[in-house]
Structures are given as C-alpha cells and as structure tokens.
Amino acid sequence: MCNTVLFAVALLTPLTVFASGQKIPACDESFVLNRIDNLRKKYAEASTGRIDLPESDYGPNAVSSGDSTFRFIALQNPARQKRKCSIRLNRSIGLARAETVELRQLYPTEKIIGLYRYNPGYYVTFYVPPCRAALLLATTKPLNEISVYGCDYQFVRDNPGKGVVIDLLAPPGSRRLVTVTAPHRKFKNAILDGAPRPDAADGKPFYVSFGGEPNTLAAHRKLGALKPVDVPEEAETLCPNTRPARKAYRLSTTITEAAPNTLLAIPLEAGCNRLNACAFVRISGKSGIASFATISIPDSLRHKKTAPAVICPAFYVPVTADIIDKKINIFLLLHDDSQPAIKPECYITAYPHPYESKRLILE
C-alpha cells in the first residue's frame, strides 16, 4: 500500500480548509454583494420588470432587470470553458432609446467595459469566466459613482467621512494607465500601496505597475482526458466509505506553472452519483484523496429563482509549490457498473482569479 496523504483544499489561507461536500467560497464577498444591492436600489428602484434573456445569446438563466435607463444583466456559466455572450444594448434588454449606453461589469470584479451608441442591431461581445456568475450594468444615464478606468477594481470601503479604499487589479507583471473619477466628491490625498499619489486624487491619469511574473499559461486550462485503466491497488484504502471500485480512469501529467489559489478539478459529469465516485492523486509514490465541492452562486446574482444555487460539481485538489514539475497521476473511480459511459477530464483552475492587487486610499 502507498503512503497516504489526506488533501484538504486550502482556499483563503494555508490554514483555511473545507470538508468534502462543501461549497467553494471565492473570498469574503459581503461588502461586494452589499454594494451591488445598494446600487440596485439607488439606480433601479422603479423596476419595470424582469426580462428572461435568450440562452443562445446570453447563456443559461440570464436575466435583465431594472428600469428603462438602468438595466442589471445577470449571467451564469456552469461550463468549464469561458462563455461568449452577445450583449444587445437596446430595447431587447429593457433600455429605452438614447444616444449612448455605458456598459460596466459589477461582478466578479468591477470594470468599465465601454461607452457605445444605442443601436438596435449592435451587440457587445462579453465572456463569462468558467464556473462563475457575472453581473453587468447597462445605463443610458451617467452614474454618480467613483469609477476606475484602465483596470479591474474592487471596493474595500466607501463610507462618507472615512475615505475610500479600492483594490486596483490586473495580471501580474502588467503596467496600466489608470484614471479615477469621482463626480461630486473631492479628495485631498491619495495613497497607493503606502506611497503618496496626488494625481490619483486630482482625477489625472497615472501609471500603475503590478508585481509578479507574467503568466505564460492560462490560469484556467484543460490538462487532458482521463483514460480507462485497471483499478489501482490503493482504491479501497482511499475510498473506504464507497462500494468496491468497478471502473477507474487516469491522467498522467506534469504541471509546470500554477497561479496562486490553483486547484486541480476533476468534474463529475451529469448523471453520475457523487456518492458512488471518488478521486485521488498519486505524486512521488504518495496518494491523496480529493475533496468534492461545488461553486456557489450568491443569491443576489440569481435573478431567476429556478437557477441553480451551486454549479460545477467536481473533485478538487490544491496545487502547491512542492508538486510543480513532478509527475502527477490523477484517478477517478466509479463504484457502480450502472453509471453511464463517461469521458472524464481534468482542469487546472484558480479561484478566485489570480490578479495582482494595488491598494488605493482616497481621503
């Protein structure tokens, strides 16, 4: 029998773990979700109703809600590949005719996508990340909000009298020209990562260099397909709470690069009972069982209440620095001959997305 290591998936810090069967939290998103709720109340209080959007353009469970000038567009992607959406900035999503439409992303990060002319036949291409929800705001009126142009961003604090704290986000090793606008608000000082940055307080553009080495590989990518093999000898020891394994699948691979918070994901295909399945990895002669988990969708982003609260069921294993450049054998076991024929795959993914962050304080 091989030496056994029990893997618990670490997400927030090396000491934060979750047990098998729990949901994967991206991080503490309470402030982000409260901000979304406040924006919705502020700009679309007189809602004209919900519009279910066509799956062909927007993906499953897509909904537009709000009034005739502010529309919140909730999107969902339960697939393991990014989802292309065609966002139509016109009456089809509930917007009344106007000269221009501004499109913003509010979740999972905030981002100014662009300003476009109102055109019944025009659409904006937008990609929803794999296994994530997204929330967009399309508006024909200016927003009276602090905005960051040039990079993704996330508010950490925005309390009157206590200043504003914003995390500027971009890929590692990148350099961005950033502008912060604050309609009807004046700031005397700005501090970027502990250093004074007066041009940020004045609304002038400034360059921000984000640390780290540029990634040469995508943070989310397919590693390969698992192929049928004989049931490995350690199967019963690693999965004692299931029936004897009837089928086994394996992928042998080597990971040469991994972003922070990286996981191996072995998705459980539709029709497979997770109680009759188990996954583990073997590295340098040691085997460790994977944890089963799902990605949770915040309630405030599920405008269609019939939409699933969790997506992307899979077995997950954390990718740590000590397994980089080592041969990894990834196994999926099935304990029921009646399970449908499957073609299991393995992905590498990072949750949340591995941005580098610079903290901006406006006072």
KEKE-3310 file (N, C-alpha, C; in steps of 0.2 Angstrom, whole numbers, plus 5000, padded with zeros to 4 digits):
npx = (5004:5002:5010:4999:4991:4980:4971:4966:4957:4964:4960:4958:4968:4983:4979:4965:4952:4941:4928:4925:4912:4907:4903:4913:4920:4923:4930:4928:4915:4905:4905:4906:4894:4884:4886:4882:4869:4865:4868:4858:4846:4848:4848:4839:4826:4813:4808:4805:4802:4807:4816:4818:4832:4838:4845:4853:4861:4865:4868:4864:4850:4850:4846:4838:4836:4828:4825:4820:4831:4842:4849:4852:4861:4861:4872:4877:4888:4890:4899:4915:4923:4926:4912:4905:4895:4883:4879:4866:4863:4850:4832:4829:4834:4828:4831:4827:4826:4841:4855:4868:4875:4882:4892:4895:4905:4900:4902:4912:4922:4924:4923:4925:4918:4914:4909:4895:4886:4868:4860:4850:4853:4866:4879:4888:4902:4905:4913:4910:4918:4924:4913:4907:4898:4891:4889:4882:4880:4870:4868:4859:4861:4872:4882:4883:4895:4911:4923:4934:4946:4954:4959:4953:4944:4940:4930:4934:4931:4919:4914:4906:4915:4925:4934:4939:4943:4951:4954:4965:4966:4975:4983:4998:5014:5010:5007:4998:4988:4979:4964:4955:4939:4928:4913:4906:4912:4926:4943:4957:4969:4979:4984:4994:4997:5004:5012:5012:5001:4997:4991:4981:4971:4967:4960:4968:4977:4987:5001:5002:5011:5010:5015:5025:5028:5024:5011:5013:5005:4987:4977:4966:4964:4963:4969:4969:4961:4955:4959:4953:4958:4966:4959:4967:4978:4977:4964:4953:4957:4959:4946:4936:4922:4914:4907:4916:4928:4923:4926:4940:4949:4962:4974:4990:5001:5011:5013:5019:5018:5009:4996:4993:4982:4978:4969:4967:4954:4942:4929:4913:4903:4886:4873:4881:4882:4888:4890:4894:4907:4924:4939:4957:4974:4991:5007:5024:5025:5016:4999:4984:4968:4955:4944:4927:4917:4907:4904:4898:4884:4880:4865:4860:4864:4857:4845:4834:4825:4824:4836:4851:4858:4871:4885:4895:4900:4913:4928:4941:4958:4972:4984:5000:5017:5026:5023:5025:5032:5033:5028:5011:4999:4982:4967:4951:4937:4924:4910:4900:4892:4882:4882:4882:4891:4906:4917:4929:4937:4951:4955:4965:4963:4960:4954:4949:4951:4968:4973:4985:4986:4984:4983:4973:4970:4959:4957)
npy = (4994:5011:5026:5037:5053:5064:5076:5092:5105:5120:5137:5151:5155:5146:5139:5138:5128:5117:5105:5089:5090:5103:5120:5130:5145:5160:5171:5183:5190:5199:5214:5217:5211:5218:5231:5229:5227:5239:5248:5243:5247:5261:5265:5258:5258:5260:5248:5241:5228:5211:5203:5188:5183:5177:5161:5158:5169:5174:5164:5151:5154:5168:5185:5201:5216:5230:5247:5258:5265:5260:5245:5229:5215:5199:5185:5168:5155:5138:5130:5122:5130:5146:5157:5164:5179:5189:5204:5214:5231:5238:5240:5226:5222:5230:5243:5260:5270:5280:5291:5286:5271:5266:5252:5242:5231:5223:5212:5197:5206:5224:5234:5245:5243:5250:5264:5265:5268:5269:5256:5247:5235:5232:5223:5219:5210:5199:5189:5176:5170:5153:5143:5153:5167:5182:5200:5213:5231:5241:5257:5272:5284:5295:5288:5292:5289:5284:5279:5268:5269:5259:5247:5232:5233:5233:5238:5241:5248:5261:5273:5288:5301:5293:5290:5282:5265:5256:5242:5240:5230:5219:5208:5199:5207:5217:5233:5248:5261:5272:5280:5289:5293:5304:5310:5324:5323:5327:5324:5326:5319:5305:5288:5276:5260:5263:5274:5292:5298:5310:5313:5304:5308:5320:5316:5314:5305:5291:5280:5262:5250:5232:5219:5204:5189:5188:5177:5163:5153:5150:5154:5146:5131:5116:5101:5088:5072:5059:5042:5025:5013:4999:4996:5004:4998:5005:5009:5004:5007:5021:5025:5021:5022:5019:5008:4993:4998:4999:5004:5013:5028:5037:5050:5055:5068:5083:5098:5113:5126:5137:5147:5158:5150:5139:5125:5108:5101:5089:5086:5081:5072:5075:5065:5056:5049:5056:5050:5038:5039:5043:5052:5053:5058:5053:5056:5056:5043:5044:5045:5055:5059:5067:5082:5083:5096:5111:5126:5140:5151:5167:5173:5185:5187:5178:5180:5174:5163:5149:5146:5136:5135:5131:5127:5117:5104:5095:5085:5091:5096:5104:5114:5115:5122:5112:5102:5106:5103:5090:5072:5069:5058:5056:5050:5044:5036:5024:5017:5009:4999:5002:5016:5029:5029:5038:5052:5057:5072:5083:5098:5113:5126:5142:5150:5163:5173:5175:5189:5202:5215:5232:5243:5257:5272:5285:5300)
npz = (5000:4996:5004:5012:5010:5016:5007:5010:5004:5002:5002:5006:5015:5020:5031:5031:5027:5019:5021:5013:5001:5004:4999:4988:4993:4986:4992:5005:5001:5006:5007:4993:4988:4996:4991:4978:4980:4985:4974:4965:4972:4972:4958:4951:4957:4953:4946:4930:4928:4925:4912:4904:4896:4880:4879:4868:4865:4878:4887:4900:4911:4911:4915:4913:4923:4931:4927:4913:4910:4918:4918:4925:4921:4923:4923:4919:4920:4919:4913:4909:4901:4895:4892:4878:4876:4868:4871:4869:4868:4869:4867:4869:4880:4889:4889:4886:4871:4867:4866:4869:4877:4892:4897:4911:4921:4936:4944:4943:4947:4947:4932:4919:4904:4892:4882:4871:4856:4855:4847:4838:4831:4836:4845:4860:4863:4876:4889:4900:4914:4916:4926:4934:4940:4933:4933:4925:4921:4912:4906:4902:4907:4916:4929:4946:4953:4960:4949:4941:4928:4916:4923:4931:4946:4964:4977:4994:5005:5007:5014:5019:5026:5030:5021:5005:5000:4988:4979:4966:4951:4941:4929:4934:4933:4924:4917:4919:4913:4923:4928:4940:4943:4952:4953:4960:4972:4982:4985:4995:4997:4991:4992:4986:4989:5001:4997:4993:4981:4973:4960:4958:4967:4961:4949:4938:4925:4929:4930:4934:4941:4941:4952:4952:4941:4924:4918:4909:4905:4904:4918:4920:4913:4902:4906:4901:4896:4905:4905:4903:4915:4924:4940:4953:4966:4978:4980:4988:5000:5000:4998:5008:5011:5001:4989:4982:4969:4952:4940:4933:4930:4922:4922:4917:4921:4920:4930:4926:4929:4940:4946:4961:4973:4965:4959:4955:4946:4944:4935:4939:4929:4922:4928:4935:4951:4965:4976:4973:4968:4967:4969:4967:4969:4964:4969:4968:4973:4984:4989:4988:4993:4984:4987:4987:4980:4976:4966:4973:4969:4973:4981:4977:4964:4957:4948:4942:4950:4949:4944:4947:4963:4966:4956:4944:4950:4956:4959:4969:4971:4979:4971:4975:4979:4980:4971:4959:4943:4945:4941:4940:4944:4941:4947:4944:4951:4949:4957:4953:4942:4934:4931:4919:4903:4903:4899:4907:4912:4916:4924:4927:4938:4945:4959:4969:4953:4948:4951:4952:4965:4970:4982:4984:4992:4996:5002)
capx = (5000:5006:5009:4993:4991:4973:4972:4960:4958:4965:4957:4959:4975:4985:4976:4958:4951:4934:4927:4922:4904:4905:4904:4919:4919:4929:4933:4923:4912:4899:4905:4904:4887:4880:4887:4878:4862:4864:4867:4852:4841:4849:4848:4833:4821:4807:4809:4800:4801:4812:4816:4822:4836:4838:4851:4858:4865:4867:4869:4858:4847:4852:4840:4839:4831:4829:4820:4821:4838:4847:4847:4856:4861:4864:4874:4879:4892:4891:4903:4922:4926:4923:4906:4904:4889:4882:4875:4862:4862:4844:4826:4828:4836:4824:4833:4823:4831:4845:4861:4873:4874:4888:4892:4900:4904:4900:4904:4915:4926:4921:4927:4922:4919:4915:4903:4893:4880:4862:4859:4846:4857:4873:4880:4895:4905:4907:4915:4909:4923:4921:4911:4906:4892:4894:4883:4883:4876:4870:4864:4859:4862:4879:4882:4886:4899:4918:4924:4941:4947:4961:4960:4948:4945:4936:4929:4935:4927:4917:4910:4907:4919:4931:4938:4938:4948:4949:4960:4966:4968:4977:4988:5005:5019:5007:5008:4991:4987:4973:4961:4950:4934:4923:4908:4903:4916:4933:4948:4963:4975:4978:4990:4994:5002:5008:5016:5008:5000:4992:4987:4975:4966:4965:4957:4973:4979:4993:5003:5002:5015:5008:5021:5024:5030:5018:5009:5014:4999:4981:4976:4961:4965:4961:4975:4968:4956:4957:4958:4951:4964:4964:4958:4973:4978:4975:4957:4949:4960:4957:4939:4933:4915:4910:4907:4922:4928:4921:4929:4945:4951:4968:4978:4997:5003:5016:5011:5025:5016:5002:4995:4990:4975:4976:4966:4965:4947:4940:4922:4908:4898:4879:4871:4885:4881:4895:4891:4897:4913:4930:4945:4963:4980:4997:5013:5030:5023:5011:4992:4980:4961:4952:4938:4921:4914:4903:4905:4891:4882:4877:4858:4859:4865:4852:4838:4829:4825:4824:4843:4854:4862:4878:4887:4902:4902:4919:4933:4947:4965:4976:4991:5005:5023:5030:5021:5027:5037:5033:5023:5005:4994:4975:4962:4943:4935:4917:4909:4893:4893:4876:4884:4883:4898:4908:4923:4931:4943:4954:4957:4968:4959:4962:4948:4947:4956:4974:4975:4989:4982:4987:4978:4972:4966:4957:4955)
capy = (5000:5018:5031:5041:5060:5067:5083:5097:5111:5127:5142:5158:5155:5139:5136:5138:5122:5115:5097:5086:5091:5110:5125:5134:5152:5164:5175:5187:5195:5203:5221:5217:5210:5224:5237:5228:5228:5247:5251:5241:5251:5268:5267:5255:5257:5259:5242:5239:5221:5206:5200:5182:5184:5171:5157:5157:5175:5176:5158:5149:5158:5175:5189:5208:5219:5237:5252:5260:5268:5256:5238:5225:5209:5193:5180:5162:5150:5132:5126:5123:5134:5153:5158:5170:5182:5194:5209:5219:5237:5241:5238:5219:5221:5234:5250:5265:5273:5285:5292:5281:5267:5264:5245:5241:5224:5224:5206:5196:5212:5230:5236:5249:5240:5255:5268:5263:5271:5265:5253:5240:5229:5231:5220:5219:5203:5198:5182:5175:5165:5146:5141:5159:5171:5189:5205:5219:5236:5245:5263:5277:5290:5295:5286:5297:5284:5283:5275:5267:5267:5256:5241:5230:5236:5231:5242:5238:5253:5268:5276:5295:5303:5288:5289:5276:5261:5252:5237:5240:5223:5217:5202:5200:5209:5221:5241:5250:5269:5272:5286:5288:5299:5304:5315:5327:5321:5330:5321:5330:5315:5298:5284:5270:5255:5266:5280:5297:5298:5316:5314:5300:5312:5325:5314:5314:5298:5289:5273:5258:5243:5227:5215:5197:5187:5187:5170:5161:5149:5152:5151:5140:5127:5109:5097:5082:5067:5053:5036:5019:5009:4994:4999:5004:4994:5009:5012:5003:5011:5028:5027:5015:5023:5018:5001:4992:5002:4995:5007:5018:5032:5040:5055:5057:5074:5087:5105:5117:5133:5137:5154:5157:5148:5135:5119:5103:5100:5083:5087:5075:5073:5074:5058:5052:5050:5058:5045:5032:5041:5045:5054:5054:5059:5050:5060:5053:5037:5046:5046:5059:5059:5074:5084:5085:5103:5115:5133:5143:5157:5172:5174:5192:5186:5173:5184:5168:5159:5142:5144:5133:5139:5129:5124:5114:5099:5092:5084:5096:5095:5110:5114:5118:5123:5107:5097:5109:5099:5082:5068:5068:5053:5058:5045:5044:5029:5023:5011:5007:4997:5005:5023:5029:5029:5045:5054:5062:5077:5086:5105:5117:5132:5146:5153:5167:5174:5177:5196:5206:5220:5238:5247:5264:5275:5291:5304)
capz = (5000:4996:5009:5011:5012:5015:5005:5011:4999:5005:4998:5008:5018:5020:5037:5029:5023:5019:5021:5007:5000:5005:4993:4987:4993:4982:4997:5009:4996:5009:5005:4986:4987:4998:4986:4972:4982:4986:4968:4963:4975:4970:4951:4948:4962:4950:4941:4925:4927:4923:4906:4903:4890:4876:4880:4863:4866:4884:4891:4904:4917:4910:4916:4914:4927:4932:4924:4906:4910:4921:4917:4928:4917:4927:4918:4923:4916:4923:4909:4911:4896:4895:4888:4874:4876:4864:4875:4865:4872:4866:4870:4870:4887:4893:4889:4881:4866:4870:4862:4871:4883:4895:4900:4916:4925:4943:4947:4950:4949:4943:4926:4914:4898:4887:4880:4865:4853:4856:4841:4839:4828:4838:4852:4863:4865:4883:4890:4907:4915:4918:4933:4938:4938:4931:4933:4921:4922:4906:4908:4897:4911:4920:4936:4951:4957:4959:4944:4939:4921:4915:4926:4935:4953:4969:4983:5000:5009:5004:5019:5020:5031:5032:5015:5001:4999:4982:4976:4959:4950:4935:4929:4937:4928:4919:4919:4917:4914:4927:4930:4945:4943:4957:4952:4966:4978:4982:4989:4996:4997:4988:4994:4983:4992:5006:4995:4991:4974:4972:4954:4959:4970:4956:4943:4932:4924:4932:4928:4940:4939:4946:4953:4950:4935:4919:4917:4902:4903:4906:4925:4919:4906:4902:4907:4897:4897:4909:4901:4907:4917:4929:4947:4957:4972:4984:4979:4993:5006:5000:4997:5012:5013:4995:4987:4978:4963:4946:4934:4935:4924:4925:4918:4920:4918:4924:4930:4926:4931:4943:4949:4967:4974:4960:4960:4950:4946:4940:4935:4939:4923:4923:4928:4939:4958:4968:4982:4970:4964:4972:4965:4971:4965:4966:4967:4971:4977:4989:4986:4992:4991:4983:4991:4982:4981:4971:4966:4975:4966:4978:4980:4974:4957:4954:4947:4940:4956:4947:4943:4952:4968:4965:4949:4943:4954:4954:4964:4969:4974:4979:4968:4980:4975:4980:4966:4952:4939:4946:4938:4944:4942:4943:4946:4945:4952:4949:4961:4951:4935:4930:4929:4911:4900:4903:4896:4912:4910:4922:4923:4932:4938:4950:4962:4964:4948:4951:4949:4957:4968:4972:4986:4983:4998:4994:5008)
cpx = (5004:5005:5003:4993:4984:4974:4965:4962:4958:4964:4959:4966:4977:4982:4968:4956:4943:4933:4924:4914:4902:4906:4910:4918:4925:4933:4927:4920:4906:4899:4903:4897:4882:4881:4883:4871:4860:4863:4860:4846:4841:4847:4842:4828:4814:4807:4803:4799:4807:4811:4821:4826:4837:4845:4856:4863:4868:4869:4863:4856:4849:4845:4843:4834:4833:4823:4823:4828:4844:4845:4853:4855:4865:4865:4877:4883:4894:4896:4911:4926:4922:4917:4905:4897:4888:4877:4872:4860:4856:4838:4825:4830:4832:4826:4829:4828:4834:4851:4866:4871:4881:4887:4897:4899:4905:4902:4907:4920:4922:4926:4922:4923:4919:4908:4901:4887:4874:4861:4856:4849:4864:4873:4887:4897:4907:4908:4914:4914:4920:4919:4910:4900:4895:4888:4886:4878:4876:4865:4865:4860:4869:4877:4886:4890:4906:4919:4932:4942:4954:4963:4954:4949:4939:4936:4930:4931:4925:4912:4911:4910:4925:4935:4936:4944:4946:4955:4960:4969:4970:4982:4995:5009:5016:5008:5001:4991:4980:4971:4955:4945:4929:4918:4905:4906:4923:4937:4955:4970:4974:4985:4989:5000:5007:5012:5011:5007:4994:4988:4981:4969:4963:4961:4962:4975:4986:4995:5004:5006:5013:5014:5020:5027:5024:5017:5010:5009:4993:4980:4971:4962:4964:4968:4975:4962:4959:4955:4957:4958:4961:4963:4964:4972:4976:4968:4953:4951:4958:4950:4935:4925:4911:4911:4914:4922:4927:4925:4934:4947:4957:4971:4985:4999:5008:5013:5018:5024:5009:5002:4993:4983:4973:4974:4966:4958:4946:4932:4918:4903:4891:4877:4875:4883:4887:4896:4894:4903:4918:4935:4951:4969:4986:5003:5019:5029:5018:5004:4988:4973:4959:4946:4933:4918:4911:4905:4898:4890:4878:4869:4856:4860:4861:4845:4833:4830:4825:4831:4846:4858:4870:4879:4894:4904:4908:4923:4939:4953:4969:4982:4996:5012:5027:5029:5022:5032:5038:5027:5017:5001:4987:4971:4955:4941:4927:4915:4902:4893:4887:4877:4884:4890:4900:4915:4926:4937:4946:4956:4961:4964:4961:4955:4950:4953:4962:4977:4981:4985:4987:4982:4978:4968:4965:4954:4953)
cpy = (5006:5022:5036:5048:5062:5074:5086:5103:5117:5132:5149:5159:5147:5136:5136:5133:5121:5107:5095:5088:5098:5114:5128:5141:5155:5168:5178:5192:5199:5210:5221:5216:5215:5230:5236:5229:5236:5250:5249:5246:5258:5269:5263:5253:5256:5254:5241:5232:5217:5204:5194:5183:5177:5167:5157:5163:5176:5170:5156:5154:5165:5180:5197:5211:5226:5241:5253:5263:5265:5249:5234:5218:5204:5187:5174:5157:5144:5128:5127:5127:5141:5153:5164:5172:5188:5199:5214:5225:5241:5239:5231:5218:5225:5241:5254:5268:5279:5286:5287:5277:5265:5257:5244:5233:5226:5218:5201:5202:5218:5232:5240:5246:5245:5259:5267:5267:5266:5263:5247:5234:5228:5227:5220:5212:5203:5191:5181:5169:5158:5146:5147:5162:5178:5193:5211:5224:5240:5251:5268:5284:5289:5292:5291:5293:5285:5278:5274:5265:5265:5250:5239:5233:5233:5236:5238:5242:5259:5271:5284:5297:5299:5287:5283:5272:5256:5248:5238:5233:5223:5211:5204:5202:5214:5229:5244:5258:5269:5279:5285:5294:5299:5310:5318:5326:5324:5326:5325:5325:5308:5295:5278:5265:5258:5272:5285:5297:5304:5316:5309:5304:5317:5323:5313:5306:5297:5281:5269:5251:5238:5222:5208:5196:5186:5179:5169:5156:5152:5149:5146:5137:5120:5106:5091:5078:5061:5047:5030:5015:5004:4998:4998:5001:4998:5011:5010:5006:5018:5030:5021:5016:5022:5010:5000:4995:4997:4997:5012:5021:5036:5045:5056:5063:5078:5094:5109:5124:5133:5144:5152:5154:5143:5128:5114:5101:5094:5083:5081:5076:5072:5067:5053:5054:5051:5053:5039:5033:5043:5047:5055:5056:5055:5054:5058:5048:5038:5047:5050:5059:5066:5075:5085:5092:5106:5122:5136:5150:5161:5173:5180:5192:5181:5176:5179:5163:5151:5141:5141:5137:5137:5126:5121:5109:5096:5089:5088:5094:5102:5109:5118:5118:5117:5101:5100:5105:5092:5079:5067:5063:5055:5053:5047:5037:5029:5017:5008:5005:5000:5013:5023:5030:5037:5046:5059:5066:5080:5093:5108:5123:5136:5150:5156:5168:5177:5184:5198:5212:5226:5242:5254:5267:5282:5295:5311)
cpz = (5000:5002:5007:5014:5011:5013:5007:5007:5002:5000:5000:5011:5019:5026:5036:5025:5023:5018:5014:5007:5001:4998:4993:4988:4989:4987:5001:5004:4999:5007:4998:4985:4990:4994:4980:4974:4983:4979:4964:4965:4973:4963:4948:4953:4959:4944:4937:4924:4925:4916:4906:4896:4887:4878:4874:4863:4872:4889:4895:4909:4917:4911:4916:4918:4929:4929:4917:4905:4913:4921:4920:4924:4921:4922:4922:4918:4920:4919:4912:4906:4897:4890:4885:4874:4872:4868:4870:4869:4869:4870:4872:4877:4892:4893:4884:4877:4869:4865:4863:4877:4886:4898:4905:4918:4932:4947:4942:4952:4945:4938:4922:4907:4892:4886:4873:4863:4854:4848:4841:4836:4831:4844:4854:4865:4872:4885:4898:4908:4917:4925:4937:4935:4936:4931:4930:4922:4915:4907:4902:4900:4915:4927:4941:4956:4956:4954:4943:4932:4920:4918:4929:4942:4958:4975:4989:5005:5005:5009:5020:5026:5033:5026:5011:5000:4993:4980:4969:4957:4942:4935:4931:4931:4923:4922:4915:4918:4917:4928:4935:4944:4949:4957:4959:4972:4977:4987:4989:4995:4994:4990:4990:4986:4997:5004:4992:4983:4972:4966:4954:4962:4965:4950:4937:4931:4927:4930:4935:4937:4944:4946:4951:4943:4930:4918:4910:4900:4907:4913:4925:4912:4907:4902:4902:4899:4901:4905:4905:4908:4922:4936:4951:4964:4978:4985:4985:5000:5006:5000:5001:5012:5006:4993:4983:4971:4957:4940:4937:4929:4927:4919:4921:4917:4923:4924:4930:4928:4934:4947:4956:4968:4968:4962:4954:4951:4941:4940:4935:4934:4926:4923:4933:4946:4961:4974:4980:4966:4969:4967:4970:4966:4968:4964:4971:4975:4983:4986:4991:4989:4990:4986:4985:4985:4975:4972:4968:4971:4971:4976:4976:4967:4954:4953:4945:4946:4955:4945:4948:4957:4968:4958:4949:4949:4952:4961:4964:4973:4974:4975:4972:4976:4975:4975:4959:4949:4941:4943:4943:4940:4945:4942:4948:4946:4952:4953:4959:4943:4931:4929:4921:4909:4900:4900:4901:4910:4917:4920:4928:4932:4945:4953:4968:4959:4951:4949:4954:4959:4971:4976:4986:4989:4996:5000:5007)
residu = (MET:CYS:ASN:THR:VAL:LEU:PHE:ALA:VAL:ALA:LEU:LEU:THR:PRO:LEU:THR:VAL:PHE:ALA:SER:GLY:GLN:LYS:ILE:PRO:ALA:CYS:ASP:GLU:SER:PHE:VAL:LEU:ASN:ARG:ILE:ASP:ASN:LEU:ARG:LYS:LYS:TYR:ALA:GLU:ALA:SER:THR:GLY:ARG:ILE:ASP:LEU:PRO:GLU:SER:ASP:TYR:GLY:PRO:ASN:ALA:VAL:SER:SER:GLY:ASP:SER:THR:PHE:ARG:PHE:ILE:ALA:LEU:GLN:ASN:PRO:ALA:ARG:GLN:LYS:ARG:LYS:CYS:SER:ILE:ARG:LEU:ASN:ARG:SER:ILE:GLY:LEU:ALA:ARG:ALA:GLU:THR:VAL:GLU:LEU:ARG:GLN:LEU:TYR:PRO:THR:GLU:LYS:ILE:ILE:GLY:LEU:TYR:ARG:TYR:ASN:PRO:GLY:TYR:TYR:VAL:THR:PHE:TYR:VAL:PRO:PRO:CYS:ARG:ALA:ALA:LEU:LEU:LEU:ALA:THR:THR:LYS:PRO:LEU:ASN:GLU:ILE:SER:VAL:TYR:GLY:CYS:ASP:TYR:GLN:PHE:VAL:ARG:ASP:ASN:PRO:GLY:LYS:GLY:VAL:VAL:ILE:ASP:LEU:LEU:ALA:PRO:PRO:GLY:SER:ARG:ARG:LEU:VAL:THR:VAL:THR:ALA:PRO:HIS:ARG:LYS:PHE:LYS:ASN:ALA:ILE:LEU:ASP:GLY:ALA:PRO:ARG:PRO:ASP:ALA:ALA:ASP:GLY:LYS:PRO:PHE:TYR:VAL:SER:PHE:GLY:GLY:GLU:PRO:ASN:THR:LEU:ALA:ALA:HIS:ARG:LYS:LEU:GLY:ALA:LEU:LYS:PRO:VAL:ASP:VAL:PRO:GLU:GLU:ALA:GLU:THR:LEU:CYS:PRO:ASN:THR:ARG:PRO:ALA:ARG:LYS:ALA:TYR:ARG:LEU:SER:THR:THR:ILE:THR:GLU:ALA:ALA:PRO:ASN:THR:LEU:LEU:ALA:ILE:PRO:LEU:GLU:ALA:GLY:CYS:ASN:ARG:LEU:ASN:ALA:CYS:ALA:PHE:VAL:ARG:ILE:SER:GLY:LYS:SER:GLY:ILE:ALA:SER:PHE:ALA:THR:ILE:SER:ILE:PRO:ASP:SER:LEU:ARG:HIS:LYS:LYS:THR:ALA:PRO:ALA:VAL:ILE:CYS:PRO:ALA:PHE:TYR:VAL:PRO:VAL:THR:ALA:ASP:ILE:ILE:ASP:LYS:LYS:ILE:ASN:ILE:PHE:LEU:LEU:LEU:HIS:ASP:ASP:SER:GLN:PRO:ALA:ILE:LYS:PRO:GLU:CYS:TYR:ILE:THR:ALA:TYR:PRO:HIS:PRO:TYR:GLU:SER:LYS:ARG:LEU:ILE:LEU:GLU)
# end
